[in-house]
Amino acid sequence: MSSDQTSASAGDATGEPASGPVRARAAQRADDVVGLRGSRSLSRDLNASLLIELVRRLGPISRAELSRQSQISAPTVSAIVAQLLARGTFSEVALAPSSGGRPPVLLQLNPRAGFVVGIKLRSDGLTTVVCDLDAGVVATDETSLALVGDPAAALGAIEEATRRVLRGAGIARSKVLGVGIGLPGVIDSIRGTCEFSHLLQWHEIELAAPLQRRLRLPVWVDNDVNTLAIAEKWAGDGIAARDFVTVSVGRGLGLGIVIDRGVYRGAVGGAGEFGHVIVDPSGPECECGRSGCLEALVGERALLRQVSALHARDLGRDELIAMAAAGDEATLQVLADASQRLGLAVANVVTLLNPELVIICGEGTQLGAPFLDAVVAAIRDLTFAGLGKQIEVKVQQWGDDAWAVGAATLVLRESFALPGPDEDRRAIWHRLEA
């Protein structure tokens, strides 16, 4: 490859430093793609995509540093940067300190150069967000609708909510990079299908293809907990980690697994169904139809059932959180039992996978210390050979739109990836055209 062709990568669009193995992978990708198309324009697309990703991760950054990091010649960097400035993709923000001579001008990515839509599907509706290129929330929309057993209603609601939230935010479709959808269940992320969701009672439902036809936008679909892991890898606590897990706690329990910086989905997209590990075969019936699943013992419905029985009245999530915060003795005992059981299960995950980081997230984190302290203690104390003492455990502050923002990062991750030879892998700078 010439010095003007891409021979390095800013990483895998998930935060990996631009170092030896990554440069080699990027170079091979460029060689493969150029070989397929034999196109100088594709070489330019690879270079531009690489510079955009470097500015996204490292900005503000100078042109000289971009050339050094990317190993692309300075004249080529300057020419591409000029085009991206003219399009509004980059902006010049400051002058860097100078060691002599003219101080370099620093570049950063314009977060409003493009937008993405993220959608979280639930049994009772969907949350939709529009995010900028920094994954900052620009607009939100809530739809209440029974989706259990009715995927057709979901497709219609997704289309309507997407159009409504973009219209309300004043964002043209031409500025939208795509739509990401997260939902519970076994998801084939390659085909964009829901193979099975016990919460939604869906079987082999196509989502990406029909929505792409309706919206005329790229659509990506994944398990909802995987989207949280992707969000953490993209711009959260997992950005520097090679191996980590996200544990979501709420109505359901889920596990997002990142191994060697990539999400592990298993053979058919079913990896991480943490809540449906059977821990007590004689235990209560789970929503999935089996008995003794972890979710049936420590999920939100199980906690509400137990605390409601002790207080002889039906309680909701907000009341459960308030009673835990107020120190209600019966509530605290239920939470203590559940957190010890959950902590043991997470400790077993740590023993199996040996991650460097565990991120606990989901609505259940709102229960606070009475629930979470015992989980963290079990991770520290109950792993083999003290593995839990060597890892970092983070508890995320939870927001109502966090699931949908996670889905939006599906689009960001795909959009900032290196381009390929087909239309679905168009270089991001073409998709960010003004």
Secondary structure by P-SEA (a helix, b strand, c coil): cccccccccccccccccccaaaaaaaaaaaaaaaaacccaaaaaaaaaaaaaaaaaccccccaaaaaaaacccaaaaaaaaaaaaaaccccccccccccccbbbbbbbbcccccbbbbbbbccccbbbbbbcccccccbbbbbbccccccaaaaaaaaaaaaaaaaaaaccccccccbbbbbbccccccccccccccccccccccccaaaaaaaacbbbbbccaaaaaaaaaaacccccccccbbbbbbccbbbbbbbcccccccccccccccccccccccccccccccccccccccccaaaaaaaaaaaacccccaaaaaaaaaaccaaaaaaaaaaaaaaaaaaaaaaaaccccbbbbbcccccccccccaaaaaaaaccccccccccbbbbbcccccaaaaaaaaaaaaaaaacccccccccccccccccc
